[in-house]
Amino acid sequence: MATRFFIDYEWWQQSGKDIRVDIQQICSELGQDVLELGSEAETYDWIDPETAQVQPVSGVLSPFLRQCGSHPDFVNDRIPLTEAVFRALLAAGNRPMTPPELAARTGRPADTILRTLSGRQVYKGLRPIDE
């Protein structure tokens, strides 16, 4: 089974960083305003536009997905690889993905994604999921 990656919200908390700040910054760069982000403890149903599956997402992601995640310039070739993967996972409601799936969403090579995210350093909470 291929390794799948996700955004580990606990990493953000343990690092003393606030994912909501990053999300608001991304939306601001795209000219979108996310006025009120909920907490990780709250969950909402979200319909994945690719799979049509309903899945729970955190209160942090719910307003983001409605307003910024579908912006046409959300993932582009001008942002660093780890930022592109982070954004791709955000836009998918943090549904764990394999490097080939992430490559399809980011336009970056799957082997580079795997090497980067499998190293010792954790970028933006991007971790392999324990299955």
N, C-alpha and C positions, 0 to 999 in steps of 0.2 A: 504494500500500500504506500502511495506517495505521501510525503510529508505535507501537511496542510498548515497554513499560518493564519494567525488572527491577531487582533489588537488586545493585549492583556491590560485591562483597566486597573488591575491591582498594581502593575508596574508603575503606572502613572501616579497612583496614590503613594506608593512606597518611595518614589523618586521626588515627592514633594511638588510635582507638576500638576497642572490642571488642564485636562484634555479640552475642556470647554473654551479655554483661552485660544488654543490652537484652532479649534473649529470656528470660532468667531473670526479669527484672523483670516482663515481661508475664505470664509464667506465675504468678508470685507474686501479682499483682493479681487473677488469676482463681482463686486458691486452689489452684493446681497446683504441684507441685514437679518441676523437671527437675534431677535430681541430677547427671547426668554428660553434658556436651555434648562431642562429639568435636571434631575440627579440620576446617577447610575442606578439607584435603588428603584426608581419608577420604571415601569415597562409599558410599552404600547404595541399594538399589533401593526405590522407593516407588511405590505404586499411587495415582494421582490418583483421588479418589472421584467426580469429575464425568465424567472421560473414560475411566476404567478403563485408562489407559495406564501402563505401568511406565516410570519415569524415574529416573535417578540423582539423588540429592540429597546435599548435603554432610553430613558427620558432625555439623555444628552443627545442621542442620535435622531430622535423623532422629528424635532423641528428642523434639524439640519437636512435630513433626507427630503423633507417636503420642500425646502427652499433652495438649497445649494448643491446637493449631491447629483442632481441631473443637469447642472449647467454644462454646456458644450465644451467649455475650456477647463473643466474641473481637473481632469488628468491630462497633462500635456507633456511634450518633450523638453520643455524648458525647466522643469523642476527636477531635483535630484531623485534618484531611484527609490530611496527609502520613503521620500515624501509621496512619490507616485503610488507605491504599494500601500502606504497608509491611507491615501485618499481612495484608492480602489476598494480597500476593505471597508472604509467608512460608507462609500456609496452602495456597497452590497449589504449594509446593515451588520457589518462585522461577521458575515458568514465565512467560516474558515475556507481558504482556497489553497490549491496546489500551486507550485511555481508556474506550470504551463497555463493555468487559469489566470494567474496574476499577470503573466506575460501577455496574454490576449487583451487584458484590460489596460495595461500600461504601455505596450509597445516596446518593452524591454526584454532582453533574452532571459529565458527561464533559468538557464544554468547560472547566470550572474545573480539573479534574484535568490536562488538557492544558496549560493556561496555567501552572499552578503548577509542573509538572514540566519544562516546556520552558524555563523561565527560566534565568538564569545561576547562581543558587544551587542547590546540590545538597543535598537533604534526605534524611538517613538512607540515603545511597547510591543513591537512586532516580534512574536514568538511562535515557535511550533506548538501545535496543540497536542496534548497527550491523549492518545486514543487507545 
